[in-house]
Each structure stands twice: as C-alpha cells, then as structure tokens.
Amino acid sequence: MHHEDILIAMQNDLQRALAKPDKERRWAMLIDLRKCVGCHACTVGCVSENKLPPKLQYRPVHEYEQGKYPAVSRTFLPRPCMQCDKPPCVTVCPKTGKATWKETTGVGAGIVPVNYSECISCGKCVKACPYNARTLDPGGFHTDGTPAVQRYEQLASFEYGRKLERAAKGIPVRKARKCHFCMHRLAAGQLPMCATTCIGRATYFGDESDPQSVIAQVKSNAKLQILKATLGTAPRVYYIANEKLEVLYV
C-alpha cells in the first residue's frame, strides 16, 4: 500500500491553510522527540536558509540525559521560538507593537516577528525570553579570519519577505533575531526549513485548527508536553516524548 510522505501531506495542509482567512488559521509546530536522532539537520538548514552568523541559531538542538545508571535516557531537544500567545519578550520591549509584537494579520498571523528597522538593540527581549530563543546579532561571518570572507556568506537574506543586506554591516546586525516559522517561506507556499530538512520526520507544522491537518491529527492522538508550561506563556510549539521530561519543566 502506498503511503503519502508526511512532507507532501503537510505541504497540502499548508496550501489549504493559506486559502483560509488569516484569523481562522493557527500555525503551530509539534516535535516528536521519539523520532529526533540529534542529526542537527534542522539547525543547519535554518542557518543556511536565513544566512545566520556565528553564535546565532534559531533552532538549536540541545542534548539532555536523565535518570541514574542503569536506567539512563538521552534526549535530543530542538528548541525554536515558541511563538507564545502570551510572549514576555513583547511586553518588555520599549517599542512594543513596532519592534516586536504578536502578529494578527497576514500569512504570519499568530507568529511573533521582529522589525529590525525599529529594534533599538537594547536586549531586553533577549533577557525576558524564558526559552533563550532571542539573540542580538553579534555581526561577523563564519569565514572571518580566513584569507577571504566567502561570497555565499555575504548574499542577501529574505527574512520577513524583505531583502536584508547584512554584508554591509547593516540590518540586522546588532538587532534582536529569532525563529519566525520561516514566514517568508510560508508566504511562498513552502514549509519551514526545519520541517523540510528533518530526516526523521520528527517536526510537524501546519494549521492546528484544521482537523484534517497532519499536525492536528498527531496532536489529538498523543500525550503532549509543553516547555515550561507553568510560566503561562501559551507556546505554539508542542513536544511528544516517551517519558515525562524533567528538563521541560524547569
């Protein structure tokens, strides 16, 4: 029997979601830690897609061990921005509503974006995020210190659908940066890069308000865990694991 690849199914879900009114969509991500093999393909794909500099990752994969010998377990934990419905990073921003906000319209409705032109580089949002999902762009390139900074590092990126000339030390150097569910890819009808590059098909993405979507079906049949749920930030990133992960609650 032929089974449709999950990426194809989620791609079809995406097209259906984009045809809906903005306020009827609810973008969400679900990461099945039972499938994550710690290959870091999502991290590398994201760095490449968004042309991220050294020491800046939108989608790091952390590694944790818990238990005592001989009952020890090891978990790989991807940690993108949680796109919180109650984001503490937004409330502390001196220019909230202009530099960062919870989007309510357009393809990015539900996502927490950053307007690099309005960001004043104060770093308050970086400290306020309990998930360490924000970073001030430190500048620099991976090939600094070599005979020549490679041209591929200096190409423009297109986050938020804008052409960003970072090579000229302009925006977004020194600005707050974070995962944005690849809004520019969503606008083009494509899944976020991390979902596309996940070799274990551990990352689900889509409109969770659509009962036919892959993410909604997986979510309804699984026991979900939320990162630091007691903080009340209402994340839109969910996890599935074989056991209760202590690290998710601290």
PABAGU-473903 format. One line per field, with one value per residue (C-alpha): x, y, z; residue in one letter; residue number from 0. Coordinates in nm, 2 decimals, m for minus. Example, Ala and Ser with C-alpha at 12.3 -4.5 7.8 and 13.67 -1.06 7.14 Angstrom:
east = (1.23 1.37)
north = (m0.45 m0.11)
up = (0.78 0.71)
res = (A S)
n = (0 1)
END
This chain:
east = (0.00 0.13 0.15 0.19 0.51 0.44 0.61 0.38 0.08 0.19 0.26 m0.10 m0.22 m0.03 m0.20 m0.54 m0.44 m0.32 m0.66 m0.84 m0.89 m0.60 m0.78 m0.91 m0.55 m0.35 0.01 0.17 0.47 0.49 0.82 0.82 1.13 1.09 1.19 1.46 1.81 2.01 2.14 2.11 1.99 1.71 1.97 2.20 1.91 1.78 2.13 2.16 1.81 1.84 2.21 2.28 2.62 2.83 2.69 2.33 2.09 1.71 1.67 1.94 1.92 2.00 2.10 1.99 2.04 1.82 1.79 2.05 2.26 2.14 1.81 1.95 1.78 1.92 1.70 1.77 1.55 1.51 1.42 1.28 1.10 0.77 0.57 0.39 0.04 0.14 0.50 0.70 0.95 0.68 0.57 0.92 1.01 1.03 0.89 0.63 0.40 0.67 0.98 0.81 0.45 0.21 0.10 m0.27 m0.30 m0.14 0.04 0.23 m0.08 0.00 0.37 0.59 0.81 1.08 1.10 1.48 1.43 1.25 1.46 1.69 1.92 1.85 1.84 1.55 1.36 1.66 1.67 1.29 1.25 1.24 1.34 1.66 1.50 1.63 1.98 2.14 2.31 2.68 2.79 3.07 3.09 3.19 3.48 3.62 3.99 4.04 4.21 3.87 3.51 3.32 3.07 2.80 2.80 2.75 2.45 2.12 1.87 1.49 1.35 1.00 0.99 1.25 1.59 1.84 2.20 2.38 2.71 2.73 2.71 2.36 2.03 2.00 2.35 2.31 1.93 1.73 1.68 1.47 1.28 0.98 0.84 1.00 0.73 0.89 0.87 0.51 0.42 0.57 0.37 0.66 0.70 0.95 1.30 1.34 1.04 1.16 1.51 1.41 1.54 1.34 1.01 1.00 0.89 0.52 0.40 0.07 m0.27 m0.37 m0.73 m0.77 m0.89 m0.77 m0.42 m0.14 m0.04 m0.40 m0.43 m0.10 m0.17 m0.51 m0.36 m0.06 0.01 0.17 0.43 0.49 0.82 0.80 0.42 0.39 0.50 0.17 0.33 0.10 0.35 0.26 0.53 0.45 0.65 0.59 0.83 0.84 0.85 0.80 1.10 1.22 1.40 1.08 0.95 1.25)
north = (0.00 0.34 0.59 0.96 1.11 1.32 1.62 1.60 1.57 1.88 2.07 2.00 2.11 2.43 2.52 2.46 2.68 2.96 2.97 3.04 3.39 3.49 3.47 3.12 2.98 2.87 2.79 2.55 2.31 1.97 1.80 1.42 1.36 0.99 1.04 1.30 1.15 1.46 1.50 1.88 1.89 2.14 2.37 2.36 2.40 2.71 2.86 2.82 2.94 3.26 3.31 3.32 3.44 3.25 3.21 3.26 2.98 3.00 2.62 2.48 2.11 2.06 1.72 1.60 1.30 1.20 0.91 0.70 0.41 0.16 0.34 0.64 0.80 1.06 1.31 1.55 1.86 2.11 2.45 2.70 3.01 2.90 3.18 3.23 3.36 3.55 3.64 3.80 3.93 4.16 4.31 4.43 4.58 4.97 4.98 4.70 4.70 4.85 4.64 4.32 4.21 3.92 3.93 3.91 3.96 3.82 3.50 3.54 3.57 3.41 3.45 3.69 3.88 4.14 4.46 4.52 4.88 4.96 4.74 4.96 4.68 4.72 4.34 4.35 4.09 3.86 3.85 3.83 3.52 3.21 2.99 3.17 3.20 3.55 3.67 4.00 3.96 3.98 4.06 3.87 3.58 3.22 3.27 3.57 3.52 3.32 3.46 3.59 3.61 3.39 3.54 3.30 3.44 3.79 3.72 3.90 3.71 3.75 3.71 3.85 3.90 4.18 4.19 4.22 4.33 4.21 4.21 4.58 4.56 4.69 4.54 4.30 4.34 4.41 4.36 4.10 3.79 3.48 3.20 3.32 2.98 3.09 3.35 3.42 3.05 3.03 3.33 3.14 2.83 2.64 2.46 2.60 2.48 2.29 2.07 2.02 1.91 1.68 1.34 1.16 1.34 1.45 1.80 1.86 2.20 2.34 2.48 2.30 2.44 2.22 1.88 1.72 1.85 1.62 1.82 1.83 1.45 1.37 1.62 1.46 1.11 1.19 1.30 1.64 1.81 2.19 2.36 2.54 2.52 2.67 3.01 3.06 3.18 2.96 2.83 2.71 2.45 2.11 1.81 1.43 1.21 0.86 0.98 1.29 1.51 1.68 1.94 2.06 2.18 2.38)
up = (0.00 m0.09 0.19 0.11 0.26 0.56 0.40 0.10 0.33 0.53 0.21 0.11 0.45 0.40 0.08 0.24 0.53 0.32 0.14 0.48 0.63 0.84 1.17 1.11 1.08 1.38 1.29 1.53 1.55 1.71 1.77 1.83 2.04 2.00 1.63 1.67 1.62 1.70 1.35 1.37 1.01 1.12 1.27 0.97 0.73 0.93 0.94 0.56 0.49 0.70 0.65 1.02 1.16 1.41 1.76 1.63 1.59 1.55 1.60 1.83 1.93 2.30 2.44 2.78 3.00 3.29 3.53 3.71 3.58 3.45 3.38 3.19 2.90 2.65 2.47 2.18 2.22 1.93 2.07 1.82 1.93 2.10 1.92 2.26 2.27 2.58 2.49 2.77 2.51 2.36 2.69 2.79 2.45 2.48 2.13 2.16 1.86 1.64 1.70 1.81 1.85 1.82 1.46 1.39 1.02 0.70 0.64 0.97 1.19 1.53 1.49 1.69 1.44 1.48 1.28 1.25 1.15 1.47 1.71 1.92 2.02 2.40 2.45 2.70 2.50 2.49 2.87 2.90 2.69 2.92 2.63 2.52 2.18 2.11 2.03 1.94 1.61 1.70 1.35 1.18 0.94 0.97 0.74 0.93 1.00 0.68 0.37 0.24 0.37 0.13 m0.10 m0.01 0.34 0.21 0.00 0.10 0.30 0.28 0.63 0.66 0.29 0.30 0.13 0.40 0.31 0.63 0.45 0.46 0.84 0.81 0.93 1.11 1.28 1.65 1.62 1.81 1.60 1.64 1.47 1.28 1.15 0.82 0.74 0.40 0.31 0.43 0.20 m0.09 0.00 0.15 0.48 0.74 0.65 0.98 0.89 0.54 0.64 0.93 0.83 1.10 1.01 1.37 1.31 1.23 1.11 1.00 1.09 1.41 1.38 1.07 1.19 0.87 0.90 0.99 1.30 1.43 1.39 1.55 1.83 1.91 1.94 2.16 2.51 2.47 2.68 2.69 2.76 3.09 3.09 3.44 3.31 3.13 2.81 2.60 2.35 2.00 1.99 2.15 2.23 2.24 2.44 2.57 2.93 3.13 3.06 3.37 3.16 3.01 3.34 3.48)
res = (M H H E D I L I A M Q N D L Q R A L A K P D K E R R W A M L I D L R K C V G C H A C T V G C V S E N K L P P K L Q Y R P V H E Y E Q G K Y P A V S R T F L P R P C M Q C D K P P C V T V C P K T G K A T W K E T T G V G A G I V P V N Y S E C I S C G K C V K A C P Y N A R T L D P G G F H T D G T P A V Q R Y E Q L A S F E Y G R K L E R A A K G I P V R K A R K C H F C M H R L A A G Q L P M C A T T C I G R A T Y F G D E S D P Q S V I A Q V K S N A K L Q I L K A T L G T A P R V Y Y I A N E K L E V L Y V)
n = (0 1 2 3 4 5 6 7 8 9 10 11 12 13 14 15 16 17 18 19 20 21 22 23 24 25 26 27 28 29 30 31 32 33 34 35 36 37 38 39 40 41 42 43 44 45 46 47 48 49 50 51 52 53 54 55 56 57 58 59 60 61 62 63 64 65 66 67 68 69 70 71 72 73 74 75 76 77 78 79 80 81 82 83 84 85 86 87 88 89 90 91 92 93 94 95 96 97 98 99 100 101 102 103 104 105 106 107 108 109 110 111 112 113 114 115 116 117 118 119 120 121 122 123 124 125 126 127 128 129 130 131 132 133 134 135 136 137 138 139 140 141 142 143 144 145 146 147 148 149 150 151 152 153 154 155 156 157 158 159 160 161 162 163 164 165 166 167 168 169 170 171 172 173 174 175 176 177 178 179 180 181 182 183 184 185 186 187 188 189 190 191 192 193 194 195 196 197 198 199 200 201 202 203 204 205 206 207 208 209 210 211 212 213 214 215 216 217 218 219 220 221 222 223 224 225 226 227 228 229 230 231 232 233 234 235 236 237 238 239 240 241 242 243 244 245 246 247 248 249)
END
